[in-house]
């Protein structure tokens, strides 16, 4: 009979400890979402991304360039350490820049 009471007391103490630990720290049993897990991680990439919109002739801002600027703006809002530069260039400018890049 004494053994049975000891088991009941130990069980009540264990349940009390578990309940108290959950009450004091509810994150023990809460599953974190992917956004919460990755929130404190440093950015994978930070820097500038250059995008060249090649057009057949020099236009101040074509509709394609405006579309790319809108997409870049949305991307930059999601990734604060990344900056995107969109430049409208001719095929000759592209060839010159590409050749310069190959030499470096």
Secondary structure, 3 states (H helix, E strand, C coil): CHHHHHHHHHHHHHHHHHHHHHHHCHHHCCCCCHHHHHCCCCCCCCEEEEEEEEECCCCCCCHHHHHHHHHHHHHHHHCCCEEEEEEEEEHHHHHHHHHHHHHC
